[in-house]
Structure formats: structure tokens, C-alpha cells
Amino acid sequence: MEGKRITVEELKRALATDFERLAERVAEAMNAAKDGHIIADTEELVRDTNAVFREQMYAQAIGLLQNKQEAFSPSARRAPEQGPAADDASDGQRASERV
């Protein structure tokens, strides 16, 4: 189970670009606010921007964890597909109805 965990460092690396974008948008919103209207001019934009980041972070974390679990999963290494069932019944109880 230990190898199937994600680390803070892995998540930070995966989110670096998204966090940079979040910081840029928040700074832009703050700098564009009119004097005396900082909260009114920024609250909704910052909340919405943070919501997008939260979704991106969750998706990245799920993706990292899934990748690790698939790497350790026996089903991740799929066996070749089985061919169609043969018509012969080795026990003789279910012979093909085709004549």
C-alpha cells in the first residue's frame, strides 16, 4: 500500500502551472479593483478562480493516485485476450447444437 500513495512534492510539481495561473488571476483582480471597492470588485472573481483551481487540484491528485495504483495492479498488466470458446466440450455434457 505504501507505493500507492502520492506525495506533497508530486502534487506540487503537477500543480505548479495551475497555481501560477491562480496567483496571476488573483493579482490581476486585486490590481484592477477600484479604491474603496476591493471586496466588491474582487470577491466573486477570486472565489470563481479558486474554485477552478480546486477542481484542477483534485483532478491532478486523483490522476496521480490512479497512475500509481495502475502501476501496482495485476490487472494493469493485461493478459492477451482469450479467443472464442471452442465447440468441443471436454466433459461431453455441453456439445454444440450445430449439426
N, C-alpha and C positions, 0 to 999 in steps of 0.2 A: 504494500500500500504506500510505502514511503516514496517510491519512484513516481507515483501518480499524482503528486502534489505540485502545485505551481508555487513559484517563489515571488516575493515582492519585487525583486530585481527583474525577473522575467516580465512581470506585468508592467513595470515602469518602462522597460525598453519597448514593449508592444504599444504603450500609450504615449510615448514621447511626442509624436507628431500631433496626436489628438489634443494633448494637454497644451502644447504650444498654440494651437488654434484657439482653444478655450481662453487662454490668457490674452491672446491678441484681441479677441472679440470683447472680452470684459474691459480691457484697457480702452479700446475704441469707444465703447458705450460710456464709460466714465468721462473720457475726454470730450465727448460730444454733448454731455449734459449741460443744460443752461444753469447759470448761477442761481442758487436757491431752489432748484428743481432736480437735484441729483437723484433722489429716490424715485420721484415720479418719472423721470426720463430714463432711468436705467433698470429699475427693479424687474420689470417684465422681460426685457431683453436678456438680462443676466440670468434670470430664472430659466428661460427657454433654452439659452445656450448651455447652461449647466445640465439641463435635462437631456439634451442631445449627447453631451459628454458622458453622462451617467449610463446611457444606453450603450454607447460605444465601449465604455469600460467593461460593462457586464458582458457584452458580446465577445470582447477580446479575452476576458477571463474564462468564459465558457469554452471558447475555441482552444485556448492553451491547454485547459484541462482535458478536453476531448482528445486532442492530439497526443497527450501523454498516455491517456488510458488506451487509446488505439494502439500505441506503440507496444504496450504490455499485454494486450488482449490476444488470446489464442485465436479468436475469430478475425483479428486484423490480418492474420496471415491465412488467407482463404485457400482452401484446397481446390484443385481443379473441379469444375462442375462435373457431376456424375452424368453418365449417359442415360438414355431411356432404359426403362426396365425391360429385361429380356422376356420373351414369351414362354420360355420353358420354366416350369415350376419344379424345382428340385425335389420337393416333397410329394408331388403328384396330386396335390389337393386342389390346386387352382390352375388348371390347364386353360389355355386361351380358348375363347369361344369361337375364334375364327376357324373356319374349316378350309 
